[in-house]
Amino acid sequence: RPLFQALQALAADNAAFFREQRGDTESGRRFAAAFAALSEHGRRLEPALRHFCRLYHRFDLDAATPGNGYRSLVQTARCCLAHAVHKS
């Protein structure tokens, strides 16, 4: 949840900045739209990842091997989110 909250806050701040400060330029409008889209994608991704986190333990190979495709998907999405937060 904190990663999604950080993404939402940063995306909203950046979208507002580019709308207000650079809204008269094509690049400003494009950046504002990109940050608005990033925020929307984050809002839609959070419930899906939360659902996978509740279920992925069921698909582990065995008790000693906590690994499966769902776990990998969640970890990859978390890495992408962290990168988006860092770049924002």
VEXDREN-2710 file (C-alpha; in Angstrom, 1 decimal):
% VEXDREN-2710
k/r/px/py/pz
1/ARG/0.0/0.0/0.0
2/PRO/2.7/2.6/0.8
3/LEU/4.2/2.1/-2.7
4/PHE/0.8/2.8/-4.3
5/GLN/0.2/5.8/-2.1
6/ALA/3.6/7.3/-3.0
7/LEU/2.9/6.7/-6.7
8/GLN/-0.5/8.4/-6.5
9/ALA/0.9/11.4/-4.6
10/LEU/3.8/11.8/-7.0
11/ALA/1.8/11.3/-10.1
12/ALA/-0.8/13.8/-9.0
13/ASP/1.9/16.4/-8.0
14/ASN/3.7/16.0/-11.3
15/ALA/0.5/16.1/-13.4
16/ALA/-0.6/19.3/-11.6
17/PHE/2.9/20.8/-12.1
18/PHE/2.9/20.1/-15.9
19/ARG/-0.7/21.3/-16.3
20/GLU/-0.1/24.5/-14.4
21/GLN/3.4/25.4/-15.2
22/ARG/3.9/23.9/-18.6
23/GLY/0.4/23.5/-19.9
24/ASP/0.9/25.9/-22.8
25/THR/3.4/23.6/-24.4
26/GLU/3.0/20.3/-26.2
27/SER/5.5/18.5/-24.0
28/GLY/3.8/19.9/-20.9
29/ARG/0.4/18.5/-22.0
30/ARG/2.0/15.2/-22.8
31/PHE/3.7/14.9/-19.5
32/ALA/0.5/15.9/-17.6
33/ALA/-1.4/13.2/-19.5
34/ALA/1.3/10.6/-18.9
35/PHE/1.3/11.2/-15.2
36/ALA/-2.5/11.1/-15.1
37/ALA/-2.4/7.8/-16.9
38/LEU/0.3/6.5/-14.5
39/SER/-2.0/7.4/-11.6
40/GLU/-5.0/5.6/-13.2
41/HIS/-2.9/2.5/-14.0
42/GLY/-1.8/2.4/-10.4
43/ARG/-5.3/2.7/-9.1
44/ARG/-6.4/-0.3/-11.3
45/LEU/-3.3/-2.4/-10.6
46/GLU/-3.5/-2.2/-6.8
47/PRO/-6.6/-4.4/-6.3
48/ALA/-5.3/-7.1/-8.7
49/LEU/-1.9/-7.3/-6.9
50/ARG/-3.6/-7.4/-3.5
51/HIS/-5.7/-10.3/-4.8
52/PHE/-2.6/-12.2/-6.1
53/CYS/-0.8/-11.6/-2.8
54/ARG/-3.7/-13.3/-0.9
55/LEU/-3.5/-16.3/-3.3
56/TYR/0.0/-16.9/-4.5
57/HIS/1.1/-19.1/-1.5
58/ARG/-1.4/-21.7/-2.7
59/PHE/0.6/-22.3/-5.9
60/ASP/4.1/-22.7/-4.4
61/LEU/6.0/-25.8/-5.4
62/ASP/6.1/-27.0/-1.8
63/ALA/6.4/-25.6/1.7
64/ALA/10.2/-25.3/1.3
65/THR/10.1/-23.7/-2.1
66/PRO/8.0/-20.5/-2.1
67/GLY/8.1/-19.8/-5.8
68/ASN/5.6/-19.7/-8.7
69/GLY/4.5/-17.5/-11.6
70/TYR/2.1/-15.5/-9.5
71/ARG/4.8/-14.6/-7.0
72/SER/7.1/-13.6/-9.9
73/LEU/4.3/-11.4/-11.4
74/VAL/3.8/-9.6/-8.1
75/GLN/7.5/-9.1/-7.6
76/THR/8.0/-7.8/-11.1
77/ALA/5.0/-5.4/-10.7
78/ARG/6.5/-4.2/-7.4
79/CYS/9.9/-3.5/-9.0
80/CYS/8.2/-1.6/-11.8
81/LEU/6.2/0.4/-9.3
82/ALA/9.3/1.2/-7.3
83/HIS/11.0/2.4/-10.5
84/ALA/8.1/4.6/-11.4
85/VAL/8.1/6.1/-8.0
86/HIS/11.8/6.7/-8.2
87/LYS/11.6/8.4/-11.6
88/SER/8.6/10.5/-10.5
END
